[in-house]
């Protein structure tokens, strides 16, 4: 991939001169203790290092990594207590969930393996997903009260995300598995009042800060180029995101995704395994096909289960020469760059400069630079190909020096199910948090359809994955499946192989019209928090006001596959839940009327919430058949 030193030099000169012509100002951040683990050897620039005694190497994807297998041992022990507490509180009638877990947990394979996945969709997706995670987190105030779902996050084994969902997961994990409450109350990060292109909000010094901010971005990216690595527009994007999501005054250039593996709470299995997803794009392509390679980033590895590569590389050493006696490199997996890679669809949005308050001098220079970058086909993330020469990959992959990596949702699979449906991970239930913009910025189930279709692809790209049958998008709208929680794959006997039960949680207007544009790049505190609260209310069904049985139904979904394996009959309460929430195979493919949902819940003056048309919603649920 061609480098573009003229572009970097132009950026450097423009912003350095502009910054020099203005008085500098120190950002007025209130000091809070950084939580992440900056372990890159030289900031944003990768460097050659002495190889460890056991040289890093490429491994086949035929099994889970040794690191993941080892990590699962403490994680499976850690989830038992919070899962017992959660299932007990969810109060499934005539079923002692704690006793059940105590009885079957001697064989860890019988413990439910829970996955949570968060879609992309700009800040809309990040904030909606944050509301759901806030509802699932037992550390959230009142989340362990009646009708609440606190503890589901602590019971989860895997947490996957892509694009802006990755911003959410990155914000939580890079800041030492912090809480959504803490992110909302921080004066350093998650301040979305200013456009990410303008830099951190420093009150009336914003103009001066913008000059310094862009000079810092350029300097960091320039350091990577001078270290001998190709750079692209995603480098600038990733550095910009870091200022919003990483608790470090300089945007954390030394913070790496692999540093998550060094955190004690992660090493001890006390938190889920975070997995970010991105797509491969062939040189010269503008559209990513449904059979494109889907990559995942874990704290240990980068790679894919897809047949074109079917291999993983050690993440900490990306950029190394993995052939015999090759040199070793560290520091390539910058956390912001990884988050930026998964969300590189932004490249369509970075050129929307007219709506920002960036000074005209910067705006004109930046627009011309970004336009040149796009024309040079640099609107991707450029990765040194760790699989070059690897015999297990296809000839096309094995021959190239660089991988072009793009937004994980560009293949239409905007919910990152891919890591969680791999047979080796044996996930039982996936809580799918979907904020895709399909129709007026609301979801219509298209992401699930794409994953289902890919699992059936005759080219073999599905590679043994099984996904529940999913109806067409018109059916989603006509039956209201995109406006309320829906379970897919309830009857395991109807599946062609082991597959998780999907609990689909689409973005819907419970307490806020949360269908903001993917390219809205700034939010007031009030709007940010209203979006998060709406996500919380979707996850809890308005704290149980829409359906008092919803918490118990979540418990039934968690237990379903485990009960099948152990030959345990679930109670009538679960049968009723599945009748109410499982898609029963009904198809209605008629062209739907324009989709314009209204608020489902209103807040009273006293601050309590009441559902709109509760009897109508309940009737719609009860008219479903098993």
N, C-alpha and C positions, 0 to 999 in steps of 0.2 A: 504494500500500500504506500503511495507516495506521501512523503512528509511535506510540510508547507512552512519552511522557515520564514518566508516573506510575510506570511500571515501573523506568525508569532512575533516577528520583529515589529510589524505594524502595530499590533496590540500593545507591545511593550512600550514603543515610542509614544504612541498616542496617550496612553494612560499615565505613563511616567511624567510626561510633560504637563499634562493636565493637573496631576497631583502636585507637581512642583509649583505650579502657579497658584495654588490655594493653600491657605493655612491648614496645617494638620490638626486633627482633633482626636483625642483618645476616646474610644467608645465607652459610654457610661454604663457598663454592665455591672450589676451587683455580683460580687464574687461568690460563687458556689463551688464546692469541691468537685473537680472533674471525676467522673466515675469510670470511663472506659480505660482501655489498656493500650496506650500508644506504643507499638513495638516495632515500627518500621525503622530501619537503621539510619535513614537519611531523609526524613520527611516524605514529600511526595515523589521523590526520585528513587526508583529502584536501584540497587547497587549489587555488585558482585560480592559474594561472601564465600568463606571457606565452607565447603560441603560438609555435612555431618558425617559421622562414621558410617551410618547406614544411609547410603545415597538415596535421595528422593527419586522415585520412579513412577512410571505409569502402571496402573493395575487394570485388569479386566473388570467389567461391571457384572460379572457372573454371580457375584455375591455382594453383600453389604461390606463396607470397608471394615477392617479390623478395629479402627477407632470407633465407628458407630456401634459395632457389635459389643465392644467393651463398655461403651457409655450406656448402652441399653440395660446392662445389669443393675447399676444403681438407680437408673431412672425408673425402671419397673417397680422397684421397691419404694421409691419416693412417692409414686402416684397413688399407692394403696390407701394411705390415710386420708388425703384430700378427697379421693373418689368415694370412700366410705362416707365421709362427712357430707359430701354433696348429694349422693344418692339417698341418704337418710333424710336430708332436708327436703329433697324433691318429693318425698312422701308418696311413693307408689302404693296405692291401696292393696292390702293383703299380700305384701311382698317385703321380706326383710332383706334389703339390699346389702346391708353391712354383713349380715350372716352369710349371704351368698358369696361375697367377695372373700370373706375369711375362709370359706370352705374350699374355694377353687384356686386360691392364690398360691398354693404350694407348687402348682405348675404355672409358671409365669405366662405361658402362652394362652392361658384361659382368662387372664386379666384383660379387660377391654382396652384396645389400642385406639386412642382418640387422636384425630387430626383436626386442625383448624386451618382454613385457607382464606386468604384475603385478596380480593381482586384488585386490579388497577382501575384508574379513573381519576387521576389528578387529586387535588386536595379533597374533592368530594369523597373519593374512595378512602383516602387516609383517615378522614374525620369520621366517616360512617363506620369504618373498621375499628377506629379507636373507641367508639361508643360500644360496639359489641365486645371488644376485649375488656373494656372497663366493666361491663356487666358480668363477664366471665371470671374476673379477677377477684379472689377472696380478700385482697388487700384494699379494695374499694369500700369506702364507708357504706354500711347497710346492705352490701351485696350478699351477705349470708343470712338476711332476714327472710321471712316468708315470701314466696313467689319469686325469689331471686336466684340467680345462677352462678353466684360467686363460688369459685373452686373448680369450675370447668377448665379454666386456663391451667391451674395447678395439676389437673388430672390429665392434661394432654401430653402426648409424647412428641408430636410434630406440629410445627407451625410454619406453613409455607405462605409465600407472598410473591407478587410481582408488581413492577411499576410502582405506583404510589402506595400500594399495599406494602411494598418493600420499604418505603420511607417510614411507615408506621413500625414495622418490625425492626428496622434498623435503629430507629429512635429508641425503642425499648431496650434492645440488646446492647447496642454500642454504649449506652448509658447504664450498663450493669443491671439489665432487666428492671428498669425503673417502671413506675406506674403511670397510667394516663393522667391521674390527678397531678402527679409531680410535673409532668410535661406541660399541663395546662397552667400550673402556677409558677413555672420557671420564668424568670425575666431574661433568660439568655437564649433559650430555644423555643420553638413552636410559637414565635411571635410572627404571625402571618399578615400583619397589617401592611407591611411593605412588600412589594414585588420582589421575588427572589433575585431578579436582575439588578435591583437597586442596592442590595446589601442589607446588613442588619439595621434595625431601627435604632437610631441613637438620637432620638428626639430632634431638636432643631439643628443638629449637626449632620443631618442626613446627606446634604449635598457634598460636604467634605468627606464623609465616610464613603460615599460611592466612589470617589476617586481612589481612595486608599484601597477600598475593597477590590476594585478591578485590577489595580496594580498587583495586589497580593495574588489574585487568581492567575494573572498572566505569569507572574514570577514562578508560581508553583508548577504550572503546566510547562513552562519553558525549561524548568529543571529536569523534568522527565524527558523532554526531547533531547536535551544535551546529554542525558545519560544513555542515549542511543535507542530510545524507544519511540515508535510512531505515536503520535497524538492525534486527537480528533476533537470535534465539538463536544463530545461526551465528557472529555476531561474538564472542560470549563463548567459544564453543567454539574458534574459530580462535585467539583470544588464548591460551587455555589450552594448546592444542597447541604453540604457539610456545615455551613454556617447556620443553617436553620435547624439541623437535626443532631448535631454533635456538641456536647457541652465542653467547648474549648474556644477561647477567645479568637484563635487564629483559624478556626474551622477544622482543627484536628488533622493536619496533613500526615501525621504519623500514625493515625488510627487505622488499623487494618481489619478486614472481616475475619481473618484467621485468629485475631487476638481474642475473639469470643471464646475460643477453645481454651484460653488461659485463665478465664474467670473461674474462681473457686466454685461459685454456685452452679456453673455449667459443668465443670469437671465432676462435681459430686452428684450430678443427675437431678438437681433441684429445680431446673427449668427445662422447658421443651427444647427440642432441636430446631433452630431456625433454618429455613431453606428458601433462598431467593431463586427466581426462575428468569431466564432470558432465552431469546431465540437466536438461531444462526441464520445469517443471510448471505447468499452467494454473491460474489463480486458482480457489480453491475445491476443487481436486482433492485427494484423499487418496492415490490410487493412480496411479502413473506408468505409462502405457501403453507397449506395445512400439513404437508409432510416435511416441513422444515425441522431441523434438529432442535430439540428442547434441552437447554443446558440448566444445570442447577449448581448453586453455590451453597455448600455447607461450611461450617467453620473449619473443616479439614480438607475439603476437596472441591475441585471444579471439574465438571464432566457431564456425562449423559448416559442413560440407559438405552438410548436410541441406537438402532443397528448400524448406522453409518459410522459410528465411533465406538460405542459400547465400552467406554473406558473412563477412568478418572485420573486426574493429576493432583498432587498435593498442592493445596491452595497457597500455603505459605511460600512456596517456591515457584509460583508462576513467573514466567520469564526466563526460567532456567533452560539449559540444554539437557534434555532428559536422555540423550543417547549416552553410550558408554564413555566415561571419562569427561563428560561435558561439564561446563562451568555452572555454578549455582548462583541464583539471584534471589534476593528477598526484597519485600516492600512494594511489589506491584499491585497487590490486592488491597489498595486503599479503600477504606469503608465507603467513602463518598463516591468513589469511582464505581464500586460494585453496585451501590444503590442507583447511581446514574445510568449504568449499563442496563439495568433491568427496566429503567424508565425512559429510555432514549426516544420514545415517541414525542417527547418534549421538543424535538428538533423542529416540529411543525409549529411549536408555540414560541420558541425563543425569538422568532422573527417578528412577533407581535409587539413591537417596541413602541408603537404610537400610543398605546394605552398606559404606558408607564410614565413615571415622573423623573426618569433619567434625564439629566441635562442634555440639551440638543447636541452639544459638542460630542458627548459620549455616544448619544443615540445614533448619530450619523456614522460615526466611525465604527461602532459595533455592528450596525446593520450591514455595512459594506463587507466587514470581515466575515460575519456569519453567512452572508450570501455567497462569498467566495468559498468558504468551507463547504457549504452544501453543494455547490457546483462541482467541487473537487471530489464528490462522493465520500466526504468525510463525516457524513451524518450518521455514524455508527460508532461503536466502541471497538477499538483495534486491540486485539490480544495476540501476543506471540503464541503461535500454535504449539501447545505442548504435545500434540499427537502427531507432529511431523515425523515421518519415518516409522510410526507405530504400525506394526503389521496387522493389528486387529481392526484398524479402521479402513475405510474404503480408499482406493487409490487417489481419488480426488482430494480427500482430506489429508491423507498422508503426504501429499506432494506440496502443499501450500505452507508458506511461512507465517501467515497471519490469519486469524479467524475474525470475521466480521460478526459482531454480536449486537443485537438490537433489543428493543423493548419486548418483554416477555409476553405481551398481549397481542403482538402484531400478527400472529397466526390465527387470531380469532378466539383462542383459548384464554380469555382474559381472567379466568379463575384458575390459579395454578394447581390443578389436581395432579398434574403429571408426577411429581415426586411421591405423592401419597397413594397412588394406585399401583405402584410398582409391587409385584408379588412378594419380593424379598422383605418388604416392610410390613406386610400383613396388617394393614390398617383396617379397623372394624367400622368406624363411623367417622365421617368428615362433616364438620360444620362449615358450610361454604358461605362466606360473607361477600355478597355480590353487589357492587355499585357500578356496574358497566353502564355506559351511555348508549343504549340501543334505540330507545324511542323517547324523544323529548328528555333525554338524559336520565331516563329510568331504564332498568334492565328488562329484558324480555326472554331470558333463558338461553340466549344464543351461545353463550360460553359453554354451557353444559352440552348443548347440541353438538358443538364442535369437538369436544372431548369424546363424546359418545361416538361420533362419526370416525374420529381418528382411531379409536379402539377397534373399529371394524375394517379399517383401510386394507385393501387387498395387497398393497405393496409390502405389508409386513411392518410398517413403521410403528404400529401399536405394540409390537414386540411382546406379546403375551399378556398385556394389560386387559383387564375386564372392567367395563363400566356399565352401570344400570341403564336400561332403556330409557330414553328421554324423548318426550313429544316435540313437535315442531313449535316454533316461536308463536305462531298464531294461536295455538292451543294454550300456551302459557298465558297469553293475554285474555283470551275468551273465557278461560276457566279461573282466571284470577290467580294463577300459580306464581305470577311475578309480583304479587302484592301481599302475600302471606307466606309463612313458613310451609314448605312442602318436603315430604320425604320421598326419596327415590330408591328403588332396590329393596323394598321392605321384605319381600319374600325371597330369601336366598335360594330357594329351590328352583326359581325361575331363571336364574343366572347361569351362564355357560361355564363359570368358574368362580373361585373366591373373589369377592368384590365388596367394597365397603358400602354401607348404607349412607346415603347422602342426605344431610339436613340442610336444605336450601334456604338461605336467609337473604332475600332480595331487599335492596334499598326501597323503602316505601315511605310515604308521608304520614307518619304516625303523629308527630308533634311539630314537624317543621317541613317545609317544602324543600327537600334536600336534593333536588335535581339540578344543582349548579353545574356550570360548564366545566369540562375537563381542563380547559385552559384559563379558568379564573385563577389568577396567581396571587391574589391577596384576599384576606378575610379580616373583618373586625373581630375583636375578642368575642363580642356577643354572637356574631354569626358562627364563628368557630365552635363555640360552646353549644350553640343550638343544634348544630350538625352532629356533634358528639352525643348530645342528649337524645336526639332522634335515633341514632344507632343503638343506644342503650335500650330505648323503648321498643325498637323492633326486636332485639334479642330477647327481651323479657315479655314481649307482647303487652307493653304498657304496664309493667309490674303485675301482670296477671289479670288486668282489668278486661282485656279483650277475650281471654280464655283462662279461667282459673285452673284448668287442668294442664295448661301448657308446661309448667315445670315438671310435672310427673311424666309428660310425654317426652321431654328431653331425656329423662332418666331411662325410659323404655328404649329410646333410640340408642343410648349408650350401651345398654345391656343386650340388645337384640342378637348380635352375632356371637357374643360370648355364650349366651344361653343356648343358641343353636349347637355350638361345639360341645357343650357339657350336657346336652339333652335335658335342659331345664325348661319347664313350662313357665312362661310369664303370665301374670294374672290377667283377669278380665279388664282391668284398668288399662293395660297395655293394648289389648285387643281393640278397645274403644279408641285409644290414641291413634292406632294405625288406621282404623276406619276413618278417622277425622283428618289425618294429615298425610297419609300415603297417597300418591297419585295412583289411581286405580286402573289406568290404561285407557281412559276415555280420551278420544281425539275430537277436537273441534277446529278444523283447519280453515274455516271461513275467514275471509279478510275482516279483521276486527275494525270496529269504529275507532276514531281517533282516541288515543289513550290519554286521559286527563284526570288522574286521580285527585281526590280532595283529601284534606286532613282527616285522619281517622280518629284522633284523640284531641280533645281540647283541654287546656289547663284552666282550672277555675281560679277565682280571685284568691282563694286560700292556698293555691299551689298544688292542689290534688289534681289528678287527671281522670277524665271520664271519656269512654269511647263514644265515637259517633256510630249510631245504628248498631249497637251491640247485638240486638236480636236478629237483625238481618245477617250480620257476619256469622253468628252462631248457626243460623238456619242453613246458610250456605255450606258450612262445614258438615253439618249433620246429614245433609242430603247426599253426601258422597257414599259410595258403597265400597266394601272391601275389594 
